[in-house]
Amino acid sequence: MDTDLLRQRLIDLREEKNLSQSELARQIGMDNTAISKIESRTRKVSAEELNLFSEFYDVST
């Protein structure tokens, strides 16, 4: 998947649930800074993290 498309999809999913980055981080057990960097394209999403997002949002990878 294109990294820009993935980044935008993660942002859209988070916003659909009306979650801030810090609220999402707390709920899935990630660091808030990691989510911020993923969404701003300064850090890639690992396969483990992608699965974590997928499970949390109940979407396919």
C-alpha positions in Angstrom: 0.0 0.0 0.0 1.2 3.5 -0.8 2.5 5.1 2.4 0.5 8.3 1.8 -2.7 6.3 1.3 -1.9 4.3 4.5 -1.2 7.5 6.5 -4.4 9.1 5.4 -6.4 6.0 6.1 -5.0 5.8 9.6 -5.9 9.5 10.2 -9.4 9.0 8.8 -10.1 5.9 10.9 -8.8 7.8 14.1 -11.0 10.8 13.3 -14.0 8.7 12.5 -13.8 7.4 16.1 -13.3 11.0 17.4 -10.0 10.1 19.0 -7.0 12.3 19.5 -3.6 10.8 18.9 -3.0 10.5 22.6 -6.3 8.8 23.2 -5.6 6.3 20.5 -2.1 5.7 21.8 -3.5 5.0 25.3 -6.2 2.6 24.0 -3.9 0.5 21.9 -0.8 0.7 24.1 1.4 2.7 21.8 3.5 5.8 22.4 1.7 9.0 21.4 4.9 10.2 19.6 5.0 7.1 17.4 1.4 7.7 16.2 2.3 11.4 15.5 5.4 10.4 13.5 3.4 7.7 11.6 0.7 10.2 10.7 3.3 12.9 9.7 5.2 10.4 7.5 8.4 10.7 9.5 8.2 7.1 10.7 7.1 3.9 8.9 4.4 1.5 10.3 5.8 -1.9 11.3 3.9 -5.0 10.4 3.1 -5.5 14.1 1.7 -2.0 14.4 -0.3 -2.4 11.2 -1.9 -5.5 12.7 -2.6 -3.6 15.9 -4.4 -0.8 14.0 -6.3 -3.3 12.0 -7.5 -5.2 15.0 -8.4 -1.9 16.9 -10.4 -0.5 13.9 -11.8 -3.9 12.9 -10.5 -3.5 9.3 -8.4 -5.6 7.0 -4.8 -4.9 6.4 
